[in-house]
Amino acid sequence: MSAHRKVALASSVIGAVVVALDGTVLTIAQPTLQRELHASFAEVQWTSTGYLIAVAGLLVFAGRLGDRYGHQRLFTIGMLGFGAASAGIGFASGVRWVIALRVVQGVFGALLQPATLGMLRAAFPPDRLGMPIALRTSAIGVAAAAGPLVGGVLVTQLGWRAVFFLNVVPALVLGVLASAVRAPHPGPLPSAGPARLDLPGAALLAVTLACLVHTLVGVPGHGWSPSAVLGLLTAVGAGLVLVRHERRTGDPLLPPEVLGSPVVGAALGILVLASAAMFGTLFVASYVLQSELGMDPLRTALAALPGGVAMVLGAPWAAVLMRRYGARRTTAAGLVLLALGVSVLFRAAAAVPVGGGFLLLGAGFAAVMVTATAVVVRHAPLGSAGVAGGLQQTAMNVGPVLGVATAATLATMTDGLRTALPVLACTALVGVPAALRLPDMGERRATPAGSLRHHGGS
């Protein structure tokens, strides 16, 4: 493997881990942060919400910047900025500084996240992308599973500031490494040239996603209040204006060869549905296991551990299955496993069946995430790989808040949170018809000829 491919793979994997670990350890640190900074609950919530809004609103535009100026360059800027913002939060004197710097951290996080996929698309031939994406998925699973433990140890021994200092050294090392290794020029791309950036489209998309995410994040705590309804209507209105603008502009932010592709559109929809079912279920299960089954937080974490293990080990197997049976069958099987896991958790009343439900949940989600992500990245032209990566990351940000908001809404309309689980299982199964639109043969056969040409024939 060439030095460039090694750096691209290491940067993609470790960069994704840094971002995933940051979110999980923050959850553990928030109570201590609130107490030591004398902050309100709403202010502490904004340390997460501000970051999420900044990321969701800028991911696609950041991907377009990567397409134009180079994914490795954007990754370097994003990683160095992410580390610097983390250090700033560690030295913050008040919660307002923490919130402001978390927003800054979200901006740099938006720059680096699409680049982690764009660099893989540029470094590896399209028919070899499955395993790098699987390794990236496994690493995210390790970070998600280890995050609570790492966060608990750091907060207990060193205080809440340590969870932010944790990011600084890896971010600086990765940023310097990525800047030191020069990526080979991919050759002339059809999208290269004097095309201007679609700033109005970027602004409209940012407003749409920011309003949508802010509304959905607030639903579990406040329900569908008038402000939530207004936020949703604003998101819909901005989205309609965005569609009209993108159809008329000569250089759209969302190129038709990406969003106009039925394969890419189906894969993005599947990612939203699967992540909504997965994270909505995790939200419900954490309450059900503790309030209904009487488990303490440690036993709850141990009961859910098989899910993390299945995700870590299942991602490489998903890449192998996708190469052998195609994305269509692998994704459909993953969605069925995901729905089955949710159904088992709905009926479970003891630790063993709960562990089995989480096992199915993790295995199914790993299969869907690997295959659908590979389809999105592979079937987008190389000149739009950043936009494709931004759309994939957007789906993975919107889906979880949609799933949690759905579960919380159903809980207010029914007898409890557990009754939301059948709906979440059906949410996963809704993705099966979309999976039937994905390629039905091996990775090599399913690769568009144009993708190989754009890759320089590799």
N, C-alpha and C positions, 0 to 999 in steps of 0.2 A: 504494500500500500504506500503510495507516495506521501511525502511530508504534508502536502496541501490537504490530502484526504484525511490524514490523521488529525491535523489541526481542525479541519471542518467538523469531523466526528466528535472530537474531544470538546470543542467549543459548543457544539449543539447539545451534547449530553450534559456537560457540567453547567452550561448556562441555564438549561431548563431546570436542573436540580437546584441551582441557587435561587431561582424565582419561586419554584414550588416550596422549597424549604422555608423561604422568607414568609410565605403566607401561613404555613402551618404553625411555625414557632411563634408568630405574632399572636395567634389565638390564645396560646398558653400564657403569653406575657401580658395581655391586656388587663386582667384584674390588678396585677401588681403595678402596672403603669398608671392605672386610674387612681390607685391609692397614693402612690408617691408623688404624683403631679397634681393631686387634689382636683381631678377632672370629673366631669359629669359622665353618666353613662352614654349620653348622646355624643359627647365629644370623643369618647373612646371609640364608639362605633364609626365615627368619621375617619379614624385612622385606617380603617379597612375600606369604607365606602369611597373616600376620596381617591385612594389608589386605584380601586376597581373602575371608577368612572373615567379616570385619566387613561388607563390602559385600554378600556373598551372603545373609547372615542377616537383613539389615535392609531390603533393597530394596523388598519388597512392603509392609511396614508403613510405610515412608517414603512410598510411593505413596499409601497410605490417608490418611496425615497431609496430603498435598497435596490430596487430594480434599476433605478436611474444612476445612482452614485456608487453602487457596490454593496453587497450584503455584508462582506467582511468589514468594510469601513463603518457601516451602521452598527454592526455588532460591537466593534471596538468602542465607538462613542457611547453606545447604550450601556455596555458593561462598565466602562470607567465612570460614567455618570451615576449608574446604579450603586456602585461601590462608594462613590463620594457622598451621595445622598444618604446612604446607610450610615456612614461615619458621622454625618451631620446630625442624624436622628439620635445617634448614641450620645452626642454631646448636648442635645436640646435641653433648654431650661424650662420649658413649659409645654403644655399639650398643644397649644396653637402652632408652635414651631414644629411639633411632631406631625400634625395634620398637614401643614404646608409642605414639609419635606417629603411626606409620603406621597403627595400629589406629584412633586418633582420626581420622586423615585418611580412613580407610575409612568411618567413621560419617558424616562430612559428605559423602563421595562418594556414599553411599547416599541421602542426602537430596536431592542435586541431580540424580542421574541419571534417576530416574523423572519428575522435574519437567521435564526437557528435552523429553520426549515429551508430558507433560500440558499444557504451555504451547502446544505446536503444536496439540494436539487442541482446546484452548479458543479459539485465535486464528484457525484456518483452518476453512472449511467442510469437511465430510468428503470431498467429491469433489475438493478441492484439496490434500489432504495428501501426495499422492505425491511431488511435486517438492520440498517442504521436507524430507521424510524422505530423499529422494535426495541433496540437498545435504549433509545431515547425514552420510550414509553416505560420500560422497566426501571430506568433511573428515576423517573418521576414517581413511579410507584414506591420505590425505596424511600424517596424523600418524604412522600406523604405518610408512609408508615413510621418513619423514624422521627419525623418532625415533632410530634407531641413529646416523645421521650427526650430528644435533644433540647427542646424548649424547656421542659420541666427541670432538667439538670442545670441548664444555664441560669434560669431565673432563680432557682433555689440557691445555687452556689455563688453566682456572680451578680444577680440582679437583672432587671428587664433590659437594660442597655446592652447587655452582652449578646442578645439575640440579633441585634443590628450590627454590632462589630463583627459577628460571625461571617457576614457577607463580604467584608472589606477586602481581605487578603485574596480569596478566590477571584473576586471581581477584578482586582488590579492585575493579578497574574494572567488571567484569561485575556483581559484587554490588551496588555503588553504583548502577549504571545500572538494574538490575532493580528496586531499591527505589524509585528516583525516578519511574519510569513506572507509573502506576496502570492496572491491567487493568480493562476494562469488566466490570461484573457480568453473568454469563451468564443471570440470571433464575432463578426457582425451579426446583430440580431435584427429581426424585422421591426421590432419596436424602437430600435435606436434612432436617434436623430433629434431634430429640434423640437420635438413634442413638448408642450408646456405642462406644468403641473396643474391639475384640476383643483385649484384652491377652493372655489365655491362648492364643488362636490365634496371635498374633504370637510369643509365646515358643516354642510348639511348632514353628512354621515355622522360627524361627531355629535351634533345636536340630537340626532335621532337616537343613537346608541346611549349617549349620556342620560337623556331623559328616560329611556326604557330601563336602563340598569338602575338608575336612582329610584324609579318607581317600584320596580320589582324587589329591590333590596329593602325598601320600607314596608312592603306589604306584610311580612311575618310579624312585625312589631305593632303596626298601626292599622292594618286592614286596608280595605279599599275606601279610604277617606276621600273627600273632595279634591285634596291636593294630589292624591295618587291618580285619580281619574283624569285630572287636568294634565298631569305629567304624561300619562299614557296617550291622551289625545294629542298633545304636543309632539310626541314621538311619531305618532301615525301621520300627522300633518307634515312634519319635516321629512318623513320617509316618502310621502307622495310627491312632494316638491323635488326630492332627490331623484326619484325615478324619472320625472319629467325632464329634469336638467341633464341627467346622464344620457337620455335618448337624443338630446339636441346638441350636446357639446361635441366638438371634434376630437378632443383628447380626454375621454372619460376616465375618472378614477377607477371605476369598475369596468374593465374592458369586456366587450361582449364575448370574446373567445374564452373568458373564464366563467362569468356568470351565465353566459348563453349556452354553455355546455351542459347538457342534461346529466352527464355523468358527474361533473363537479357539483352541480346543484343538488343532486341526490345525495352525494357524500356529505356535503355540508349540512343538509337537513337531518341526515342520520346522526351526525355528531351532536347536533342540538338536542335531538330526541333522546339519544342514549345518555348524554351527560345530564339531562334533566331527570331522567329516570334514576340514574345512579346517585346523584347528589341529593335529590329529593328523598330517596330511600334512606341515605345515610342520616339526613336531618331527622326523619321520622324515627328511625331505629334508635338513635341516641336517646330520644325521649322515652320510647316504648320500653327499651331494655332497663332503664333506670326507674321509671315511674310505675310501670306495670309488672315487670319481672323482678324488681328489687335489686338489680345489680348496681354495685358501686362503680365509679368511673374506671378503676383499674380492670375489674372484671368485664366491663363493657368493651374496653380497648382490647382485651385478650380474646373476647368473643368475636370481634371484628377482624382480628389479625389474619385469619385464613383468606380474607378478601385481598389484603395487601400482598400476601405471599402468592396467591393465584395470579394477581396482576403482574407481579415481577417475573414469575416463571412462565406465565402464559403468553406474554408479548412475543418472545422469540419463536414460540411454537406457532403463534398466529402468522408470523412472517413465512414460516415453512409451509403452513397450510395454504396461505394465499398463493404462494408460488406453485403449489401442486394442484389446487382445486379452483383457483381464481378468487377474485375479491367478492363476487356475488354470493357464492355459497358460504365462504368464510364469514362474511358480514352477517348474512341471514342467520347462520348458526349462532354467532355471538349475540345477536339481538334476542334470539329465543332463550339462550342460557341466561341472559340478563333478566328477562321477564320471569323465567322460572325461579331465579334466585329471589326476586322481589316477592313472588307468590309464596315461596317457602318461608320467608321472613314474616309474611302476613299470618301464616298459620302457626308459626313456631311459638312454643311456650317453655322451652328449656334450652340449656346452653348448647347441647350437641346439634339439634336442628338449626339453631341460630348460626353456628359456625358453618354448617353445610350451606345455608342460604348465602352467607357472605362469600363462601368459596365459589359458588356459581356466579354470584354478582361480579367478583373480581375477574374471573376467567372470561365471562361474556364481555365485560367492558374493555378488557385488554384486547380481545379479538376485534371488536368494533373500532377502537381507537387506532390500532395499527393499520387495519385495512382501509378504513375511510380516509385517514390522514394520507396514506400512501397514494390513494386514488386522487385526492385533491392536488397533491404536490406533483405527481407524475403527469397528470392530464392537463396541467396548465403549461403554456409555452414558457420556455426558459426566461424570456423577457418579462414575464408576469409572475415569476415564481414568488416574489415578495408579496404581491397582492394576494396570491393564493395562500401563502403562509399567514398573512394577516387575517384573511377570512376564516381560516382554520382556527386560529387563536381566538377570534371573535366568537365563533360558534362555541368554543370551549369555555368562554367567559359568560356568554348569555345563557347557555343551557343550564348550568347549575343554579343561577339565580331564578330562572324560570321554574325549575323543578321545586325549589324551596318555596317560592311564592305560591305555586299550585298546591303543594301540601298544606301550607298554612291556610290558604283560602278554603280548602275542603274541610279542614279541621273545624273551622267556624260554622260550617254548614251541616256538619254531621256530628256523630257522637264522640269523635276523638281523632287523633292523628293516625292511628292504625288504619282507619277506613280509607286513607289516601293511598295506601299501598296498591290495591287493585287498579286504581286509575294510573298509577305510575308504571305498573306492569303493562297495561294497555298502551301507555305512551311508548314504551320500548317496542312493542309489537307493531305499532303504526309505522315504524321504520322499515319493516320487512318488505312491503311493496316497493319502497324506494331502493332497497338493496337489490331488487330484481333488475334495476336499471344499470347496475355496476357490471364491469367486465366479467365474463363467465369462463375465461380461459386463463392460462398461466400469465404471469407478469410479462414475460417476453413477448408473447403474442398480442397482449392487450395494449402494448406500447404504441402510441400513434407514431407514424413515420416522421411527422413533423417534429416530434419531440427529439428523435434521434438526430435529425439534421441540426436542430438548434443546439444540441449538445456537442456538435463538432464531430458526429459520427461515432462517438464512443459507444 
